């Protein structure tokens, strides 16, 4: 009987595939972030007639939400505050846009002053090439972060052997628009959303194998989809939709 209980418990625990995932992770080296499917679709779009200079002053979290915490107050935000950098990287990955720096504009102006001072000290021409002007400004931000959009799971227990799986879905939404610098008109506006999945799998055994002999075992693991990856994919999808809708509205043209 004892051997039977042990064998059954091992089968259940291994069958839930939680045993290997519940082991502590090993130290890993830094790696390059791989292209997502949204970015691959973005790169596969038709090539433009010419690159469009665009600027991004701010593309930030507008939800104002903080991470949920138990006990002490937490001032960590629910979504990344570096969405502007993500958007600039995405624009640079495309063949359609030529992003120009505006978030760190003050740093550029300071360096240009230093260059002028150095050139004047050498009695040379102090003329620097003018900064590239943008034709379009990309505006918008992360406008919504909804938690517990969907929760659920299932579980079973028999003869002291139990297994369960729980999940939770959150959702973030992004709005993005392209604004003409000359007229201030909104040329194209798009919105995207991405679900954030969290999952927990647990399995356990609680059984008296003999008098005063209790066998108890438990294993499990949780997975939380990184919020940064969700924001990154939403931005990449929004940029792709911005290009596609702009082509449909004849705001810009693809090469023949």
C-alpha positions, 0 to 999 in steps of 0.5 A, a space after each residue: 500500500 505504501 509503495 502504491 501511494 508513493 508511485 501514484 504520487 510521483 506519477 501525478 506530480 510528474 504528469 502535471 509537468 510542474 516538477 521540473 518547472 518548480 526547480 529554482 532557476 539557474 543564473 543566466 547571462 544577458 542576451 539580446 532581445 529577440 524580435 517578436 512576431 509583431 516586429 517581424 510583421 512590421 519589418 515585412 511591410 512594403 518599403 516606402 518611397 522615402 523615410 519620413 523624419 519623425 519625433 517623439 517627445 513623450 510616450 508614457 504611462 498615462 494610467 497612473 496605476 501602481 503594482 498591487 501589493 500586500 502589506 506595505 505601500 508600493 510605489 512601483 508602477 504597473 507598467 514600464 515608464 520607458 515606453 518612449 525608448 521602446 517606441 524610438 527603437 521600434 521606429 528605428 527598426 522600420 524602413 518608413 521612419 527616421 526618428 530624431 531625438 527630442 526626449 534628450 534634446 537638451 543634452 544635444 544642445 549642450 553638446 553642440 555648445 561645447 563643440 562650438 566653444 572648442 571649434 572657436 578656440 581653434 580659430 576654425 569655423 563654428 558652423 554646425 549642420 542644423 538639426 534635422 527637422 521632423 515632419 511628423 510627431 508621434 503622440 499618445 501613450 499607454 492609456 489603460 491597464 485593466 486587472 483581472 479581466 478574466 480569472 479562472 482555473 480547475 482542480 481535482 483531489 482524490 484520496 489525498 492527491 490534488 492538482 490545480 491550475 489557476 490563471 488570470 488575464 490583465 489587459 493594457 491598451 495603447 493609443 498612437 497618432 501621427 500629427 503633421 508638424 506644419 498644420 497640427 492635423 492628426 493624420 492617422 490614429 490607431 489603438 492596440 491592446 494586449 492581454 497579460 497572462 499569469 498562470 499558476 500550477 500546483 500539485 500535492 499529496 497528503 496521505 497517512 501511510 500508517 499510524 503516525 506516519 504522514 506523507 506530504 509533498 507539494 510542487 508547483 510554479 507560476 508564470 507571469 508574462 513580462 509587462 515590458 514584453 506586452 508593452 513592446 509588442 503593443 507598440 510594435 503592433 501600433 506602429 505597423 497599423 499606423 503605417 498600414 492605415 497611412 497607406 490606405 489614407 494616402 498620407 504616405 506611399 509605398 514604393 512600387 
